[in-house]
Amino acid sequence: MIPQSLCLLRLSALGDVTHVVPLVRTLQRHWPQTRLHWVVDKAGHKLLEGLEGVAFHTYDKKSGIAGMRALRAQLPAGGFDALLQMQVAFRANLLSAFIPARRRIGYDRSRSKDLHGLFVNERIPDRPGIHVLDAMGSFCEPLGLKQDQVAWNLPVPAEAHEWALAQWPADDQRTLVISPCSSHERRNWYADRYAAVADHAAARGWRVVLCGGRSELERRTADAILAAMQAPALDLVGKDTLKQLPALLARADLVMTPDSGPMHIANAMGAKVLGLHAASNPARSGPYSDRRYCVDRYDDAARKYKGKPASELKWGSKIEHDGVMELIAVEDAIAAFERYRQDRPGA
């Protein structure tokens, strides 16, 4: 039976909510008449506002139980045919109890934590070794569907594209966009190393652009990169909105970034990504469409910090130790940059 209404629960982070969009597209393609609701946080809503056919309900993590009750009052009185509970953190599990649904689909037992199993009555297949996006996509399988296509079509307004087009000339010069910071600080690379790769790109005739949010960390990191560079760079850190960011990243020939929201937004917009991975496994959380230009030191990190190869770690293990990103040398990132250039004559 085709469900009349579904509710998706995924609050954060930006990369993960980006991974959910192909699931939305799968549901819409198969069941265009099904009403879709999505409980999300404020940042995720800012990024995805305007996603056609989806009614968003925002939850502020700071609002606690009172916010959960307020959310319940916003939801349809009759509830939903099914809830897709795509987050295992305790706060999200508790929030799910305020969403009325007969079927409550959650993660398999191996990925459950924080009492997740008490809040669901069905589970997705236990399928280790797959990308996070494919794990999100498998939430349609208990409903009888399969995500056999991956499409994003993020809702980016025309004015956001116009803003991005105004930031640098539409010419033949290749552009490297550097988004240097993840919200997980131990995933972040070092300013002097970013600067060295940026100078290498500039010496090859590339334009270098820095982007990022408005946090003190991002501003400090960008300032350190600019100070260490010999070549000039366009500094757009703190100058875009979450609606403008996808349009900005779409203009890049190559985006250099650690495992972060901008990595996955760039991939969704069709940009190639030079991902910097040591703290996390690129096979699980790297750019979904193309990982040819990623630096992968995850196995080195596993051997150094866990005493075993990455193949012996539980799938999804993070290695967010102080200094783990030191395993990525400047030469590693330059080699990845050069792989991109070799694939594109004239770059």
Buried (B, 14 or more C-beta within 10 A) or exposed (E): EEBEBBBBBBBBBBBBBBBBBBBBBBBBEBBEEBBBBBBBBBBBBBBBBEBEEBBBBBBEBEEEEEBBEBBBEEBEEEBBBBBBBBBBBEBBBBBBEBBBBEBBBBBBEEBBEBEBBEBBEBBBEEBEEBBBBBBBBBBBBBBEBEBEEBEBEBBBEEEBBEBBEEBBEEEEEBBBBBBBBBBBBBBBBBBEBBBBBBBBBBEEEBBBBBBBBEEEBBBEBBBBBBEBBEBEBBBBBEBBEBBBBBBBBBBBBBBBBBBBBBBBBBBBBEBBBBBBBBBBBBBBBBBBBBBEBBBBBBBBBBBBBBEEEBEEBEBBBBBBBEEBBBBBEBEBBBEBBBEBBEEEEEB
